[in-house]
Amino acid sequence: MAVRIRLMRMGTKKRPHSKIVVMDAREERDGLFLEQVGVHDPTKNPSTVLKADRVEHWLKRGAKPTESVAHLIRRASRAKA
C-alpha cells in the first residue's frame, strides 16, 4: 500500500482550510484517512500546525508527502528553528 501525506480540503466556499492527513494514495482527496497529523488554515497565524513527531514517524515508514505538504513541512520546520 502506497501511503501519502496530503491535504484534505475542509471549510466552506471562499473560506477554505485543510487537514494534513496520512492516507492510501488510491483514496479520493476527501476519502478515508489513516491519521490526521496537522492543520493548515491560511487565514490564521501560524497558518500550519503540525504534529512533528507523527509526521517524522510516517516519513520514516515510507510515506511520501505531496509537493504542497512538503513545502508546508519545510516552512514549519524553519519557523520552529
Z-matrix of the N, CA and C atoms (Angstrom, degrees):
N
C 1 1.452
C 2 1.521 1 108.29
N 3 1.327 2 117.00 1 123.60
C 4 1.460 3 122.44 2 176.51
C 5 1.526 4 108.73 3 -82.97
N 6 1.314 5 115.67 4 125.94
C 7 1.465 6 120.64 5 -176.39
C 8 1.520 7 108.91 6 -110.52
N 9 1.336 8 116.52 7 134.77
C 10 1.460 9 122.92 8 -179.89
C 11 1.523 10 109.20 9 -123.20
N 12 1.327 11 114.91 10 149.25
C 13 1.465 12 121.18 11 170.18
C 14 1.519 13 104.69 12 -105.07
N 15 1.338 14 116.52 13 116.92
C 16 1.460 15 119.03 14 -175.57
C 17 1.519 16 112.13 15 -147.07
N 18 1.333 17 114.67 16 174.92
C 19 1.458 18 121.18 17 -177.67
C 20 1.522 19 110.45 18 -87.44
N 21 1.329 20 115.97 19 140.89
C 22 1.457 21 123.01 20 173.51
C 23 1.525 22 106.22 21 -116.91
N 24 1.313 23 117.27 22 116.63
C 25 1.455 24 121.10 23 -174.88
C 26 1.518 25 111.55 24 -70.67
N 27 1.324 26 114.86 25 134.17
C 28 1.456 27 121.86 26 178.05
C 29 1.531 28 106.65 27 -132.49
N 30 1.316 29 117.02 28 -176.86
C 31 1.456 30 120.84 29 176.12
C 32 1.519 31 112.31 30 90.63
N 33 1.318 32 113.98 31 -173.10
C 34 1.457 33 120.17 32 -178.74
C 35 1.521 34 110.08 33 -109.59
N 36 1.305 35 115.17 34 179.16
C 37 1.454 36 120.32 35 178.71
C 38 1.528 37 109.50 36 -60.94
N 39 1.315 38 116.87 37 130.15
C 40 1.471 39 125.17 38 179.27
C 41 1.523 40 113.83 39 69.56
N 42 1.351 41 119.07 40 5.55
C 43 1.468 42 122.38 41 175.52
C 44 1.526 43 109.19 42 -137.17
N 45 1.333 44 116.24 43 58.77
C 46 1.463 45 118.57 44 -174.54
C 47 1.520 46 113.04 45 -77.78
N 48 1.312 47 115.89 46 150.20
C 49 1.446 48 123.49 47 164.69
C 50 1.524 49 105.54 48 -145.17
N 51 1.312 50 117.05 49 167.68
C 52 1.455 51 119.96 50 -173.35
C 53 1.508 52 111.70 51 -135.41
N 54 1.335 53 114.91 52 149.93
C 55 1.459 54 121.59 53 168.40
C 56 1.522 55 105.78 54 -96.80
N 57 1.324 56 116.56 55 144.08
C 58 1.458 57 121.09 56 172.96
C 59 1.522 58 105.56 57 -99.73
N 60 1.331 59 116.11 58 115.30
C 61 1.456 60 120.98 59 -171.73
C 62 1.524 61 111.49 60 -127.26
N 63 1.327 62 114.68 61 158.69
C 64 1.459 63 122.87 62 173.28
C 65 1.518 64 106.15 63 -103.82
N 66 1.343 65 116.27 64 125.10
C 67 1.457 66 119.55 65 -178.44
C 68 1.518 67 111.42 66 -149.72
N 69 1.309 68 115.23 67 163.33
C 70 1.454 69 121.86 68 174.96
C 71 1.523 70 107.96 69 -63.51
N 72 1.325 71 117.41 70 137.51
C 73 1.461 72 122.33 71 -176.60
C 74 1.525 73 112.41 72 -62.42
N 75 1.321 74 117.81 73 -23.22
C 76 1.467 75 121.04 74 -178.27
C 77 1.520 76 113.39 75 -83.71
N 78 1.330 77 117.26 76 -10.80
C 79 1.468 78 121.07 77 179.86
C 80 1.527 79 111.00 78 -70.99
N 81 1.325 80 115.49 79 156.44
C 82 1.459 81 120.98 80 174.12
C 83 1.518 82 109.68 81 -69.64
N 84 1.320 83 117.32 82 164.66
C 85 1.459 84 121.51 83 -177.56
C 86 1.525 85 112.12 84 -54.23
N 87 1.315 86 117.84 85 -43.03
C 88 1.461 87 121.77 86 -177.79
C 89 1.522 88 112.04 87 -106.95
N 90 1.333 89 116.88 88 27.96
C 91 1.461 90 121.38 89 -178.21
C 92 1.517 91 112.30 90 -83.80
N 93 1.325 92 115.02 91 -163.02
C 94 1.462 93 121.51 92 -179.28
C 95 1.521 94 110.31 93 -68.16
N 96 1.334 95 116.27 94 141.25
C 97 1.453 96 120.10 95 179.13
C 98 1.518 97 109.94 96 -125.56
N 99 1.334 98 115.65 97 160.24
C 100 1.460 99 121.46 98 -179.31
C 101 1.518 100 111.66 99 -83.33
N 102 1.345 101 116.35 100 -42.45
C 103 1.457 102 120.24 101 -177.68
C 104 1.525 103 109.57 102 -159.18
N 105 1.324 104 115.57 103 143.59
C 106 1.460 105 120.91 104 173.74
C 107 1.532 106 107.25 105 -93.06
N 108 1.339 107 116.90 106 123.69
C 109 1.465 108 120.52 107 -176.50
C 110 1.526 109 112.99 108 -114.01
N 111 1.325 110 117.57 109 2.04
C 112 1.454 111 118.86 110 178.14
C 113 1.513 112 112.71 111 176.96
N 114 1.345 113 113.81 112 179.07
C 115 1.456 114 121.68 113 179.82
C 116 1.523 115 107.77 114 -138.54
N 117 1.334 116 116.76 115 142.65
C 118 1.462 117 121.65 116 175.22
C 119 1.523 118 108.10 117 -128.35
N 120 1.329 119 115.98 118 117.83
C 121 1.466 120 122.15 119 177.32
C 122 1.522 121 107.30 120 -130.10
N 123 1.332 122 118.27 121 104.27
C 124 1.465 123 120.83 122 -174.67
C 125 1.529 124 114.20 123 -65.47
N 126 1.331 125 118.48 124 -12.87
C 127 1.467 126 119.81 125 -179.16
C 128 1.523 127 112.55 126 -86.69
N 129 1.332 128 117.72 127 -8.69
C 130 1.463 129 120.83 128 -177.38
C 131 1.523 130 110.81 129 -109.46
N 132 1.328 131 115.95 130 165.23
C 133 1.448 132 120.99 131 177.14
C 134 1.521 133 108.32 132 -128.06
N 135 1.304 134 122.59 133 117.97
C 136 1.468 135 127.41 134 -0.09
C 137 1.527 136 110.81 135 -73.35
N 138 1.302 137 115.41 136 148.26
C 139 1.466 138 119.55 137 -174.20
C 140 1.527 139 112.47 138 -76.81
N 141 1.340 140 117.48 139 -23.91
C 142 1.456 141 120.64 140 -177.08
C 143 1.523 142 110.37 141 -123.05
N 144 1.326 143 115.69 142 130.74
C 145 1.464 144 121.84 143 175.43
C 146 1.528 145 106.50 144 -122.34
N 147 1.337 146 116.19 145 118.50
C 148 1.464 147 121.55 146 -177.30
C 149 1.522 148 111.35 147 -117.33
N 150 1.321 149 114.90 148 149.01
C 151 1.469 150 121.07 149 167.35
C 152 1.531 151 104.50 150 -91.09
N 153 1.338 152 115.95 151 90.16
C 154 1.464 153 121.65 152 -170.94
C 155 1.529 154 112.21 153 -58.37
N 156 1.323 155 117.74 154 -39.26
C 157 1.460 156 119.98 155 -179.22
C 158 1.523 157 111.53 156 -65.02
N 159 1.327 158 117.46 157 -38.28
C 160 1.465 159 120.72 158 179.62
C 161 1.532 160 111.54 159 -72.89
N 162 1.344 161 116.64 160 -36.87
C 163 1.471 162 119.58 161 176.73
C 164 1.523 163 109.17 162 -62.27
N 165 1.325 164 116.48 163 -46.12
C 166 1.464 165 120.71 164 179.42
C 167 1.525 166 111.01 165 -62.44
N 168 1.326 167 117.38 166 -40.01
C 169 1.460 168 122.10 167 177.77
C 170 1.533 169 110.41 168 -57.45
N 171 1.333 170 117.35 169 -48.51
C 172 1.459 171 120.83 170 -177.92
C 173 1.522 172 111.97 171 -69.77
N 174 1.337 173 117.10 172 -35.62
C 175 1.462 174 119.12 173 177.26
C 176 1.528 175 110.80 174 -64.51
N 177 1.328 176 117.40 175 -38.72
C 178 1.464 177 121.09 176 177.67
C 179 1.520 178 111.22 177 -66.64
N 180 1.314 179 117.69 178 -29.21
C 181 1.465 180 121.25 179 -179.78
C 182 1.524 181 112.36 180 -85.04
N 183 1.351 182 117.41 181 1.22
C 184 1.463 183 120.21 182 173.38
C 185 1.516 184 115.79 183 104.70
N 186 1.318 185 118.21 184 5.45
C 187 1.469 186 119.81 185 178.02
C 188 1.524 187 109.03 186 -70.09
N 189 1.308 188 116.64 187 139.04
C 190 1.458 189 121.55 188 -179.89
C 191 1.525 190 109.11 189 -108.60
N 192 1.335 191 118.06 190 126.59
C 193 1.465 192 119.68 191 177.35
C 194 1.529 193 110.94 192 -79.33
N 195 1.318 194 116.45 193 150.46
C 196 1.456 195 120.40 194 172.50
C 197 1.523 196 108.14 195 -71.25
N 198 1.327 197 117.59 196 169.68
C 199 1.469 198 120.76 197 -178.89
C 200 1.519 199 111.67 198 -59.04
N 201 1.320 200 117.02 199 -44.24
C 202 1.463 201 120.13 200 -177.77
C 203 1.525 202 111.77 201 -67.30
N 204 1.325 203 117.75 202 -38.81
C 205 1.462 204 120.66 203 179.16
C 206 1.526 205 110.09 204 -71.38
N 207 1.329 206 117.88 205 -38.06
C 208 1.466 207 120.27 206 176.95
C 209 1.531 208 110.13 207 -60.05
N 210 1.324 209 116.74 208 -39.93
C 211 1.466 210 121.17 209 177.24
C 212 1.533 211 110.53 210 -63.74
N 213 1.316 212 117.88 211 -43.78
C 214 1.464 213 121.67 212 179.13
C 215 1.528 214 111.67 213 -64.55
N 216 1.330 215 117.00 214 -38.35
C 217 1.472 216 120.56 215 178.45
C 218 1.525 217 110.28 216 -65.70
N 219 1.337 218 117.18 217 -44.93
C 220 1.471 219 120.23 218 177.75
C 221 1.511 220 110.96 219 -60.92
N 222 1.333 221 117.00 220 -44.53
C 223 1.465 222 121.25 221 -178.35
C 224 1.537 223 111.31 222 -65.17
N 225 1.318 224 117.44 223 -38.69
C 226 1.459 225 120.73 224 179.13
C 227 1.524 226 111.06 225 -68.79
N 228 1.338 227 117.12 226 -37.88
C 229 1.462 228 119.33 227 179.82
C 230 1.520 229 111.04 228 -70.77
N 231 1.347 230 118.50 229 -33.85
C 232 1.470 231 121.37 230 175.77
C 233 1.520 232 110.75 231 -66.37
N 234 1.308 233 117.71 232 -39.84
C 235 1.465 234 121.61 233 -178.55
C 236 1.534 235 110.23 234 -69.08
N 237 1.321 236 116.15 235 -30.95
C 238 1.457 237 121.42 236 -179.29
C 239 1.523 238 111.54 237 -73.50
N 240 1.338 239 117.20 238 -34.94
C 241 1.470 240 121.62 239 -175.96
C 242 1.491 241 114.36 240 -78.08
